C-alpha cells in the first residue's frame, strides 16, 4: 500500500493559534538537511522540535500565500501557480517526517501532537483552498489556459489546481465555506481518533494463554517469543500473541488447538466494537455522517460520488459493476474451497463444520494433499536479506539497470532501519531507499511506502523513499524467514518505491505516486510478477543454511498452486470493498445507528455473507477508509490489478525480463507521476485499454 504524505497547506495565524517567535536555527527543520539528497537528520530531531517547526512552517506559508493572493500584478502562471508550488518548504519538511514516523515509530508525544494538529492542519488547507482572491487568480488563468502557450505539464498543473480548488469548495458561499471548515476540522480529529484507537485496541486485544500446550503447532522459538512478549507486559509465565491489522491472523495457519484458534480470531473480529476506551463504533457513525453532509454541501449525492469523480473509475456505477460482477463467482469458488476443507475435517473425524478460525489451518492441509507441499516448506528459501538483495534489488537491476549500495553512515530513527543508495544505469545517484521491515508495538499494521523527499525539477530535489513492512522480528542471532505472502509484499512495496524513485517531473504536485488512488497500486502489483519469475527466483530462493537452490519440484508446486485459495482471497477482499462503498454511498439521512447490524445486512445483500470468509477488514478496524486515504477507494486494488494483469501479459508477450521492456514501462508510465490522465498514460504504454480476461484468469474466475 502507498501511504501519502500528510498534505498540509497554511492557514491564518489566528486559526492555527501560532506563536510569534521565529524558529531557532538549532531546530533541525529550520533549514534544508545538509545530508545527501536532503535526507532527514533523524539523529538531531527530538519530539519537541515538531510543534515549533509546524508553527513556523504555517506562519511562513501563510505569508507566502498572502503575497500571492494579494499581488497587485495581473496573474501569470509563474507568479501564481509556480509560486504556490514553491511555497511551504518548511512545512513540507516537518510534515513529511512527522507524518511518516507517526505511523512507523509513534510514541505518546507523537499521538498527543497528532490529535492537536489534525484540526489545525485541516484549517490550513481550508485557508488556502477557500481564499477568494487566490481562487480568482487561478480561475483567470484557467479560463484563458489555451492562450497561455504552456507546455503540457504546466497546462495540466493549472487545470489540476483549478479542479482541486473547486472540489475543495472554492465556489461555495461564505456561509457554506464556514460549514465546510467545521466538517473538515471534525473529520480530521475523528480520523486521528479512529487510527489511534485501532493501534491501541490491537495491543489491548493481544491473545494471552496460560500454557505452551495451547500454542501447539507453533515452533518452539515462536512460543518462546510469545512468552517473552507476555513477560514484557508483566505476565510472567503466560504467553502473548499479538494481533495484526487484518481480520486473519498468521498463527491461525499452524495452531492445532481449535479453541485457541477460535479465541484468536474472536479477538481480531471484536476489535473496536466491544465497548471500552477504544471502541470505534460511534467514531465510524460520526465520520460517515460528516462525510455525507460535506459531500452534499459540495453538490454530490454521497461521499463516494465525490471521491470517485476524481478517480479513474469516475463514478459509483462503475465500481458497483466491477464488485458485483466478481462477487458471485468469487463466493462460488470460496464455497468449493470450503467443501474441500470440510472433506479433510471429516476425514480426520473432526466432528465440526468448517468455520473462519479453521480456514487457514485446514486449507494448508488441502494444499499439502493436492500439491504435496505446505507453505512452511518455502520459508527456509525466503531469508529476508537474500530476498531483498538477490530478489527485489536484483530484479530491479535486470529490468531497469539500477543498482544499490547499503550505507551505514546516515542516521535512522530506529536501529533496524536500513539505508541504501540507488544508482541509475549511468552510475549517477537516483535516490535513497530506506527499508523498515520489522513489526513493533508502536508501528501501525500492514505495509506501505512513503516519501521523505519527493523528486522535482522545479525544486531540484531527488527522491528519498521508504518501505515499511510488519515482519515478526526473530530472536537475536536467528534468521528472518519470510512466508510466501511476506516475500510477495516485499516485491509489492518496492514497486511503489520504484514509482517514487523513477519520478521525472517538474512540479511537486505530480511527483512519484501522486496519481489517482485507484491507479496507485498498479505499478506495485506489476512488480510482484518478478517474485516467481524463474530467473529471479533462482537467484534468491536458496536455503538459508546450505545455500542450495529451491528444488525444481517445489517451485513447480508453487506455480501449480498459483490459483489455490483464490476464492477465499477474492471474497474477503470484495467484502471489505463492498463495506467501504456502502458506508460511503449513503446520504447523511440514511446513516444507520447500528454499525455491526448495518455491516451484516450489507454483506448479506451483496451475497458475500459467507461465514467462513469474513471481510479482510471489519468496519471498526478498517483504517484504510476511516483513517487513511482510501475512503470509497478500497476497490482500487482490484481496479489496479486489472491493469497489472494486462501488463504482465504485455511483458510476457514481449520477451519478459528485458531492459527494453523495463525502459519502456519506466519512460511511458513510472516516470510520469500525475502529469497526464492515468488511463491515457496506460493506453500510451500498452497501445490499448486494459482487458479484464487476464485478471479473471489469474483469480480463477473465468469459468464461473
C-alpha positions in Angstrom: 0.0 0.0 0.0 1.1 3.5 -0.7 0.7 6.0 2.2 0.5 9.6 1.0 2.4 12.3 2.8 0.4 14.4 5.1 -0.9 17.2 2.8 -0.7 20.4 4.7 -1.4 23.9 3.4 -1.1 27.0 5.6 -3.9 28.8 7.4 -4.3 32.1 9.1 -2.3 32.5 12.3 -5.4 33.2 14.3 -7.0 29.9 13.2 -3.8 27.9 13.9 -3.0 29.6 17.2 0.6 30.2 16.2 3.4 31.5 18.2 5.1 34.7 17.1 8.7 33.6 17.7 10.7 32.6 14.7 12.1 29.0 14.5 15.6 29.0 16.0 18.4 27.8 13.8 19.0 24.9 16.2 15.8 23.3 15.2 16.7 20.6 12.6 13.8 21.6 10.4 14.8 25.3 10.2 16.8 24.7 7.0 17.1 22.0 4.4 19.1 19.0 5.7 22.7 19.1 4.6 22.8 15.3 4.3 22.8 13.7 0.9 19.6 14.3 -1.1 18.2 16.3 1.9 17.9 13.0 3.8 16.3 13.8 7.3 18.7 14.3 10.2 16.9 11.7 12.3 19.7 11.8 15.0 19.1 15.5 15.6 15.3 15.5 15.6 13.6 15.5 19.0 10.0 15.2 19.9 9.9 18.8 21.0 11.1 20.0 17.6 8.0 19.2 15.7 5.5 21.6 17.2 7.6 24.8 16.8 8.5 23.7 13.2 4.9 23.3 12.3 4.0 26.6 13.8 6.7 28.5 12.0 6.1 26.5 8.8 2.4 27.5 8.8 3.4 31.1 9.5 5.8 31.2 6.6 3.4 29.6 4.2 0.6 31.9 5.3 2.8 34.8 4.4 3.8 33.3 1.1 0.2 32.6 0.2 -0.9 36.1 1.2 1.7 37.6 -1.0 0.5 35.5 -4.0 -3.2 36.2 -3.3 -2.7 40.0 -2.8 -0.2 40.5 -5.6 -1.2 43.7 -7.4 0.2 42.5 -10.7 -2.0 40.6 -13.1 -2.0 36.8 -12.5 0.5 34.8 -14.5 1.4 31.2 -14.4 4.7 32.0 -12.7 3.5 34.5 -10.1 0.5 32.4 -9.1 0.8 28.6 -9.9 4.5 28.2 -9.8 4.7 30.4 -6.7 2.2 28.1 -4.9 4.3 25.1 -5.9 7.3 26.7 -4.3 5.5 27.6 -1.1 5.5 25.8 2.2 9.0 24.3 2.1 9.5 24.3 5.9 6.0 22.9 6.4 6.7 20.1 3.9 10.0 19.2 5.7 8.4 18.8 9.1 5.2 17.1 7.8 7.0 14.5 5.7 9.0 13.3 8.7 6.2 13.6 11.3 3.6 12.1 9.1 5.8 9.1 8.3 7.0 8.5 11.8 3.5 8.8 13.2 2.8 5.5 11.5 6.2 3.9 11.7 7.6 4.8 15.2 5.0 6.6 17.2 5.0 7.5 20.9 2.8 9.3 23.4 4.2 12.7 22.4 3.5 12.0 18.8 0.0 10.9 19.5 -0.8 14.0 21.6 0.7 16.3 18.9 -1.2 14.5 16.2 -4.5 15.0 18.0 -3.7 18.7 18.4 -2.5 19.2 14.8 -5.3 17.3 12.9 -7.9 20.1 13.1 -5.3 22.8 12.6 -3.9 21.2 9.5 -7.4 20.9 8.2 -7.9 24.6 8.7 -4.6 25.3 6.9 -5.9 23.5 3.8 -9.2 25.4 4.0 -7.5 28.7 4.4 -5.8 28.2 1.0 -8.5 26.4 -0.9 -11.2 28.8 0.2 -9.2 32.0 -0.3 -11.4 34.0 -2.7 -8.6 36.2 -4.1 -6.4 33.2 -4.7 -9.1 31.3 -6.5 -9.9 34.3 -8.6 -6.3 34.4 -9.9 -6.4 30.7 -10.6 -9.7 31.0 -12.4 -8.5 33.9 -14.5 -5.6 31.8 -15.7 -7.7 28.7 -16.1 -10.2 30.5 -18.3 -7.5 31.5 -20.8 -5.4 28.4 -20.4 -5.4 27.6 -24.2 -3.9 31.0 -24.9 -1.0 30.9 -22.4 1.2 28.7 -24.6 2.0 26.4 -21.6 3.9 23.1 -22.1 1.6 20.0 -21.4 2.8 19.5 -17.8 2.3 23.2 -16.9 -1.1 23.3 -18.5 -2.1 20.2 -16.6 -0.8 21.7 -13.4 -3.1 24.8 -13.9 -6.0 22.5 -14.6 -5.4 20.4 -11.5 -5.1 23.5 -9.3 -8.5 24.7 -10.6 -10.0 21.3 -10.0 -8.5 21.0 -6.6 -9.9 24.3 -5.5 -13.4 23.7 -6.9 -13.6 20.3 -5.3 -12.4 21.9 -2.0 -15.3 24.3 -2.0 -13.9 27.5 -3.6 -17.3 28.2 -5.3 -19.3 28.0 -2.1 -21.0 30.9 -0.4 -19.3 32.4 2.6 -21.8 30.7 5.0 -21.2 27.3 3.3 -17.5 27.8 3.5 -17.8 28.1 7.2 -19.8 24.9 7.4 -17.2 23.1 5.2 -14.4 24.3 7.5 -16.3 22.8 10.5 -16.8 19.5 8.7 -13.1 19.3 7.7 -11.9 20.1 11.2 -14.2 17.5 12.9 -13.3 14.8 10.3 -9.6 15.4 10.8 -9.9 14.9 14.5 -12.2 11.9 14.2 -9.9 10.1 11.7 -7.0 10.6 14.1 -9.0 9.2 17.0 -10.0 6.2 14.8 -6.4 5.5 13.9 -5.1 5.7 17.4 -7.9 3.5 18.7 -7.0 0.8 16.1 -3.4 0.7 17.3 -4.3 0.8 21.0 -7.0 -1.8 20.5 -4.6 -4.1 18.6 -2.2 -4.0 21.6 -5.1 -4.4 24.1 -6.6 -7.3 22.2 -3.5 -9.5 22.1 -4.3 -13.1 22.9 -3.0 -14.3 26.3 -2.9 -18.1 27.1 -1.6 -19.9 30.1 0.2 -22.9 28.7 2.5 -23.9 25.9 0.1 -26.7 25.0 -2.5 -24.2 23.9 0.0 -22.9 21.3 0.8 -26.4 19.9 1.7 -26.2 16.2 3.8 -23.0 16.6 7.5 -23.5 16.6 9.4 -23.6 19.9 11.1 -20.3 19.0 7.7 -18.7 18.3 6.3 -19.9 21.6 9.4 -18.6 23.4 8.9 -15.3 21.7 5.2 -15.3 22.9 6.5 -16.0 26.5 8.9 -13.1 26.2 6.2 -10.8 24.9 4.0 -11.7 27.9 6.8 -11.2 30.4 7.5 -7.8 28.9 3.8 -6.9 29.7 4.2 -8.1 33.3 2.6 -11.5 32.7 5.5 -13.8 33.6 4.6 -17.4 32.9 1.9 -16.7 30.3 2.1 -16.4 26.5 1.0 -13.4 24.4 0.1 -13.4 20.7 0.0 -10.0 19.1 -2.9 -9.0 16.8 -2.1 -8.0 13.2 -4.2 -5.4 11.4 -6.2 -7.7 9.1 -9.0 -10.0 10.2 -6.9 -13.1 9.5 -4.0 -13.8 11.9 -0.8 -15.6 10.8 -0.8 -18.1 13.8 -4.2 -19.5 12.6 -2.2 -21.3 9.9 -0.4 -23.5 12.4 -2.3 -23.6 15.7 -3.6 -27.2 16.3 -5.8 -26.3 19.2 -9.2 -25.2 17.8 -10.2 -23.4 21.0 -7.1 -21.2 20.7 -7.8 -20.5 17.1 -11.3 -19.6 17.9 -10.2 -17.2 20.7 -7.6 -15.6 18.5 -10.0 -14.9 15.6 -12.7 -13.7 18.0 -10.2 -11.2 19.5 -9.4 -10.0 16.0 -13.0 -9.7 14.9 -14.2 -7.9 18.0 -11.7 -5.0 17.8 -13.3 -1.6 18.1 -16.8 -3.0 18.7 -17.0 -4.5 22.2 -17.0 -1.4 24.4 -14.1 0.1 26.3 -11.9 3.1 25.6 -11.0 2.1 22.1 -14.5 1.3 20.7 -14.8 2.8 17.2 -18.5 2.4 16.5 -19.6 5.9 17.4 -16.5 7.3 15.6 -17.5 5.4 12.4 -21.0 6.8 12.5 -19.8 10.3 13.0 -17.3 10.0 10.2 -19.8 8.5 7.8 -22.4 11.2 8.6 -20.0 14.1 8.4 -18.5 12.9 5.1 -22.0 12.5 3.6 -23.0 16.0 4.8 -19.8 17.5 3.4 -20.4 15.8 0.1 -24.0 17.2 -0.1 -22.7 20.7 0.7 -20.3 20.4 -2.3 -23.1 19.2 -4.5 -22.7 15.4 -4.6 -25.1 12.7 -3.7 -22.7 10.9 -1.5 -19.1 10.9 -0.3 -18.4 8.0 -2.7 -19.7 10.1 -5.6 -17.4 12.9 -4.6 -14.4 10.8 -4.2 -14.8 8.7 -7.4 -15.3 11.7 -9.6 -11.6 12.3 -9.4 -10.5 8.7 -9.8 -10.1 6.7 -13.0 -13.3 4.8 -12.2 -15.2 8.2 -12.2 -18.5 7.0 -10.6 -20.2 4.6 -8.3 -21.9 2.7 -11.1 -18.5 1.6 -12.5 -17.3 0.5 -9.1 -20.5 -1.3 -8.2 -20.5 -3.1 -11.5 -17.0 -4.4 -11.0 -17.6 -5.5 -7.5 -21.0 -7.0 -8.4 -19.7 -9.0 -11.4 -17.0 -10.6 -9.3 -18.9 -11.3 -6.1 -20.9 -14.4 -7.2 -18.1 -16.3 -8.9 -15.7 -15.4 -6.0 -18.1 -16.8 -3.4 -18.9 -19.8 -5.6 -15.1 -20.6 -5.6 -14.9 -20.0 -1.9 -17.7 -22.5 -1.3 -15.9 -25.1 -3.3 -12.7 -24.4 -1.4 -14.7 -24.7 1.9 -16.1 -28.1 0.8 -12.5 -29.3 0.2 -11.6 -28.2 3.7 -14.7 -29.9 5.1 -13.7 -33.1 3.4 -10.3 -33.0 5.3 -12.0 -32.2 8.6 -14.4 -35.1 8.1 -11.6 -37.5 7.1 -9.9 -36.6 10.4 -13.2 -37.2 12.2 -13.1 -33.6 13.4 -16.8 -33.6 14.1 -17.3 -29.9 13.3 -18.2 -27.7 10.4 -15.5 -25.6 8.8 -15.5 -22.1 10.3 -13.5 -18.9 9.8 -11.0 -19.9 12.5 -10.3 -23.2 10.7 -9.8 -21.9 7.2 -6.1 -21.1 7.3 -5.2 -24.2 9.2 -7.0 -26.7 7.0 -6.5 -25.0 3.7 -2.8 -25.7 4.1 -3.7 -29.4 4.6 -5.7 -29.3 1.4 -2.7 -27.7 -0.3 -0.5 -30.4 1.0 -2.8 -33.1 -0.2 -3.3 -31.6 -3.6 0.2 -30.3 -4.3 2.3 -32.2 -1.8 3.7 -29.2 -0.1 2.8 -26.7 2.6 3.8 -23.0 2.9 6.3 -23.7 5.7 8.5 -25.6 3.2 9.1 -22.3 1.4 10.3 -20.3 4.4 13.9 -21.6 4.6 14.3 -20.4 1.0 12.9 -16.9 1.8 15.5 -15.3 4.1 14.9 -11.6 4.3 18.3 -10.3 3.2 18.5 -12.7 0.4 15.0 -11.9 -0.9 15.8 -8.2 -0.7 19.2 -8.1 -2.3 19.2 -11.1 -4.6 15.5 -10.9 -5.4 13.9 -7.5 -5.2 17.1 -5.5 -6.0 18.3 -8.0 -8.5 15.0 -7.8 -10.4 15.2 -4.0 -10.5 18.8 -4.2 -11.8 17.8 -6.6 -14.6 14.7 -4.8 -15.6 15.8 -1.1 -15.2 19.6 -1.2 -14.8 19.6 0.4 -11.4 22.0 -0.7 -8.6 22.1 -0.5 -4.8 24.7 0.1 -2.2 23.9 -0.2 1.5 25.3 2.6 3.7 25.7 2.7 7.5 26.7 6.4 7.9 23.3 8.0 7.7 21.2 8.3 10.8 18.0 6.3 11.3 15.0 6.7 13.6 15.1 3.0 14.7 18.1 0.7 14.8 16.6 -1.9 12.5 16.0 0.6 9.6 18.4 0.0 6.7 19.5 2.6 4.1 20.6 2.2 0.5 22.0 4.5 -2.2 20.3 3.8 -5.5 22.2 4.5 -8.7 20.8 4.8 -12.2 22.2 2.8 -15.2 24.6 5.7 -16.0 26.1 5.5 -12.5 24.5 8.7 -11.2 22.7 8.7 -7.9 18.9 8.3 -8.5 17.6 8.1 -4.9 18.0 6.9 -1.3 15.9 4.0 -0.2 15.0 3.1 3.4 13.8 -0.3 4.5 11.9 -0.6 7.8 10.8 -4.3 7.8 10.1 -5.4 11.3 6.9 -5.2 13.4 6.9 -3.1 16.5 4.2 -2.3 19.1 4.5 1.4 18.2 4.2 0.8 14.5 0.9 0.6 12.7 0.0 -2.7 11.0 0.2 -3.5 7.3 2.8 -2.5 4.7 3.3 0.8 2.9 5.6 3.2 1.1 6.1 6.9 1.6 8.5 9.7 0.7 10.6 11.8 2.9 11.7 13.9 -0.1 9.9 13.8 -3.5 11.5 14.4 -6.9 11.0 17.8 -8.5 13.0 19.6 -11.3 11.5 22.9 -10.1 12.9 22.4 -6.6 16.0 20.5 -7.6 15.1 17.5 -5.4 15.7 13.8 -5.8 13.7 11.1 -4.0 14.2 9.7 -0.5 11.6 6.9 -0.2 10.9 4.3 2.4 9.2 0.9 2.5 7.6 -0.4 5.7 6.5 -4.0 6.5 5.5 -5.8 9.7 7.6 -8.9 9.6 7.9 -10.5 13.1 11.4 -10.0 14.3 13.2 -13.3 15.3 15.3 -13.8 18.4 18.8 -12.4 18.3 21.0 -14.5 16.0 18.1 -16.2 14.3 17.4 -15.7 10.6 14.4 -13.8 9.3 12.5 -16.3 7.3 9.6 -15.0 5.3 6.3 -16.5 4.4 5.3 -16.5 0.7 2.9 -13.6 1.3 5.6 -11.6 3.2 8.1 -12.1 0.3 5.4 -11.1 -2.2 4.7 -8.0 -0.1 8.4 -7.1 -0.2 8.2 -7.1 -4.0 4.9 -5.2 -4.0 6.0 -2.3 -1.8 9.2 -2.0 -3.7 7.0 -1.4 -6.8 5.7 1.7 -5.0 9.3 2.7 -4.2 10.2 2.4 -7.9 7.3 4.6 -8.8 8.6 7.2 -6.4 12.3 6.8 -7.4 11.7 6.9 -11.2 9.6 10.1 -11.0 10.9 12.6 -13.6 8.6 15.6 -13.3 9.0 19.3 -12.9 6.3 20.1 -10.4 5.9 18.7 -6.8 2.2 18.3 -7.3 2.8 15.5 -9.8 5.8 13.7 -8.2 6.0 9.9 -8.0 2.9 8.3 -6.6 0.7 11.4 -6.8 -1.8 9.7 -9.1 -5.4 8.7 -8.7 -5.9 6.3 -5.7 -7.3 3.6 -8.0 -4.2 3.7 -10.1 -1.5 4.0 -7.5 -1.5 0.3 -6.7 -0.9 -0.7 -10.3 2.9 -0.3 -10.5 3.4 -2.1 -7.2 1.3 -5.0 -8.3 3.2 -5.3 -11.5 6.5 -5.6 -9.5 5.1 -8.7 -7.8 5.5 -10.6 -11.1 9.3 -10.8 -10.6 9.0 -12.8 -7.4 8.3 -16.0 -9.2 10.0 -15.2 -12.5 12.4 -18.1 -12.9 15.5 -16.1 -13.5 14.8 -14.0 -10.3 13.6 -16.9 -8.1 16.6 -19.0 -9.0 18.8 -16.1 -7.9 17.4 -15.6 -4.4 15.3 -18.7 -3.4 18.2 -20.5 -1.7 18.2 -22.4 1.6 19.5 -20.1 4.3 21.7 -22.8 5.8 23.0 -24.7 2.9 22.7 -22.2 0.0 21.0 -24.9 -2.0 18.5 -23.6 -4.6 14.8 -24.2 -4.1 14.2 -27.7 -5.6 12.5 -27.5 -9.0 9.8 -29.8 -7.8 9.0 -27.4 -5.0 9.0 -24.5 -7.4 6.7 -26.4 -9.8 4.3 -27.0 -6.9 4.3 -23.3 -6.1 3.5 -22.4 -9.7 0.8 -25.1 -9.9 -0.9 -23.8 -6.8 -0.9 -20.2 -8.0 -4.7 -20.0 -8.1 -5.2 -22.0 -5.0 -7.4 -20.4 -2.3 -8.3 -17.5 -4.7 -12.0 -17.9 -3.8 -11.1 -17.0 -0.2 -8.7 -14.2 -1.1 -11.1 -12.6 -3.6 -14.2 -12.9 -1.4 -12.6 -11.4 1.8 -11.3 -8.5 -0.3 -14.6 -7.9 -2.1 -16.5 -8.0 1.2 -14.3 -5.2 2.6 -14.5 -3.2 -0.6 -18.3 -3.5 -0.6 -18.5 -2.3 3.0 -16.4 0.7 2.1 -18.7 1.6 -0.8 -22.0 1.0 1.1 -20.9 3.2 4.0 -19.8 6.0 1.7 -22.7 5.8 -0.8 -25.2 6.6 1.9 -26.7 10.1 2.1 -26.5 11.8 5.5 -30.1 11.0 6.5 -29.6 7.3 5.8 -26.6 6.7 8.1 -27.6 3.8 10.4 -27.3 3.7 14.2 -26.1 0.1 14.5 -22.6 -0.4 12.9 -22.5 -4.2 13.1 -26.1 -4.6 12.1 -25.6 -2.5 9.0 -22.4 -4.4 8.2 -24.2 -7.7 8.4 -27.1 -6.5 6.2 -24.7 -5.1 3.6 -22.7 -8.4 3.3 -26.0 -10.4 3.0 -27.5 -8.1 0.4 -24.3 -8.3 -1.7 -24.2 -12.1 -1.5 -20.8 -12.2 0.3 -22.0 -13.1 3.7 -20.2 -16.5 3.7 -19.4 -17.0 7.4 -16.1 -19.0 6.9 -14.7 -16.0 4.9 -15.2 -12.8 7.0 -14.2 -9.4 5.4 -10.5 -8.7 5.3 -11.3 -5.7 7.4 -14.4 -5.1 9.5 -15.7 -1.6 9.8 -14.3 -0.8 13.2 -10.7 -1.5 12.3 -10.8 -0.6 8.6 -8.1 2.1 8.9 -7.7 2.3 5.1 -11.0 4.0 4.7 -11.8 5.6 8.1 -8.3 6.9 8.9 -6.3 6.6 5.7 -6.6 7.9 2.2 -8.7 5.1 0.8 -12.3 6.1 1.7 -14.6 4.9 -1.1 -11.4 3.7 -2.7 -10.5 0.3 -1.3 -11.8 -1.2 -4.6 -8.7 0.4 -6.2 -6.6 -2.7 -5.5 -8.8 -4.7 -7.8 -9.2 -1.9 -10.3 -5.4 -1.6 -10.4 -5.0 -5.4 -10.7 -6.9 -5.4 -13.9 -4.2 -3.1 -15.3 -1.5 -5.2 -13.6 -2.6 -8.5 -15.1 -2.8 -7.0 -18.5 0.7 -5.5 -18.1 2.1 -8.8 -17.0 0.7 -10.3 -20.2 2.4 -7.5 -22.2 5.8 -8.2 -20.6 5.3 -11.9 -21.3 4.3 -11.3 -24.9 7.4 -9.0 -25.4 10.1 -11.3 -24.1 9.7 -10.8 -20.3 12.7 -9.6 -18.3 14.5 -7.3 -20.8 15.8 -3.8 -20.4 13.9 -2.6 -23.4 10.7 -3.6 -21.7 11.7 -2.1 -18.4 12.8 1.1 -20.1 9.5 1.4 -21.9 7.5 0.8 -18.8 9.6 3.4 -16.9 9.5 6.0 -19.6 5.9 5.7 -20.6 4.4 5.3 -17.1 6.6 5.1 -14.0 8.4 8.4 -14.6 5.3 10.5 -15.4 3.7 10.7 -12.0 0.5 12.7 -12.3 1.5 14.7 -15.3 -1.3 13.2 -17.5 -4.5 11.4 -17.3 -3.8 8.0 -15.8 -5.8 5.9 -18.3 -4.3 7.8 -21.2 -0.9 7.1 -19.8 -1.8 3.4 -19.7 -3.0 3.4 -23.3 0.2 5.1 -24.4 2.2 2.4 -22.6 0.0 -0.6 -23.7 -1.3 0.6 -27.1 -4.9 0.0 -26.0 -7.2 -0.2 -22.9 -6.7 -3.0 -20.5 -8.6 -6.2 -20.9 -10.2 -7.9 -17.9 -9.5 -11.5 -19.1 -6.0 -11.8 -17.7 -7.4 -10.8 -14.2 -10.2 -13.3 -14.4 -7.8 -16.0 -15.4 -5.4 -15.1 -12.6 -8.1 -15.3 -10.0 -9.6 -18.5 -11.3 -12.9 -16.7 -12.0 -13.2 -17.1 -15.8 -15.0 -20.4 -15.8 -17.8 -19.2 -13.4 
